[in-house]
Amino acid sequence: MLSPDVRVAGFSAEEWLRLGHVFGSSAKAANAGEARGGVVALTTEGRLRKLLCTRRGRLDASAELWPSPLADLAGRHGARWALELKTGCLDLMADRFGERLRRADTYLSQLLELLLVLRELEASGHLSVWPWPLADWPIPTERAVLRALSSLCPVGRVALLGVFSQGELYTAVAARRGERGIDAIIGPGELQAEMGLLSGDWQRDYRFLSAATERVVGPLSLGCFGELYTFKSLSGAAPGAWASAVAARDVILTPVSPGLAVPIGLDAGRALFASVRGFAARHLSSELRGVGSLWRPQREFGLPAFENDVKAWLGFDPLRLLSRLMSRPE
């Protein structure tokens, strides 16, 4: 997805760090004791050799209860996910991935191929992932990804993220799509000089940022704007949070293309489904509590014969993905 001659400009070290800070866990979530990060277990023939935590580094493997379900392992260390790697898994992954690489491969095709290799290793028992196994990951075809990208940001157009804080531009990033992928990634250092004086009201000032981006980088296809605390509160938020933020104009999306309206609608749908499921669990009889059964595998709906064509084009089963999203515990 990146052009071989991509240009990156307008970022200081602090501005790069700010980009990561935008979608990091909020202090409120951290203080509430919510699960964060992940834990990785390295094993040999059922014996635990090493234990690593993404937040605390290496842990004492000798003090760990093993064998243990990955869900329990994650729970003991306050992690959101857990991974078990068996000895030789990484070497096998590198060998298989290297054998399949071709000179004509793009960055995107290489990434998708790597995901397929990891899925094969999971199927053969060399690795395990919790809570969402690789077998359930939607791995699209390259053509489907490019079509989706074109609906959001066609060739020659720019996607922009603008984050404001206390009346000032906190950070921004503009990515321009060229013929061979993203050919320019521009930061606030090159955009602020073109914005002029700000009013202190981000719901007005985002227009100045949009205009500056069009002068410096190119015509805008998609812009996403909001305040820092809003983006941080949306990180890992409950279903419907993004749709609610857009409806309340806490987050401004402009222009809204069909390719963007679909995921927003899905987020609202997840919120509605979670509400119905919660109501059923509290008030209805046990016979009606299986609301999740409404989202069964695709064949139970008796859909038309072209279902296999849809799965082949996307690279994954869309209704299976919807079923997993709707039934995930909140």
Secondary structure, 3 states (H helix, E strand, C coil): CEEEEEEEECCCHHHHHHHHHHCCCCHHHHHCCCCCCEEEEEEECCEEEEEEECCCEEECHHHCCCCCCHHHHHHHCCCCEEEEEECCHHHHHHHHHHHHCCCCCCHHHHHHHHHHHHHHHHHCCCEEEECCCHHHCCCCCHHHHHHHHHHHCCCCCEEEEEEEECCEEEEEEEEEEECCEEEEEECHHHHHHHHCCCCCCHHHHHHHHHHHHHHHCCCEEEEEEEEHHHHHHHCCCCCCHHHHHHHCCCEEEECCCHHHHHHHHHHHHHHHHHHHHHHHHHHCCHHHCCHHHHCCCHHHHCCCCCHHHHHHHHCCCHHHHHHHHHHCCC
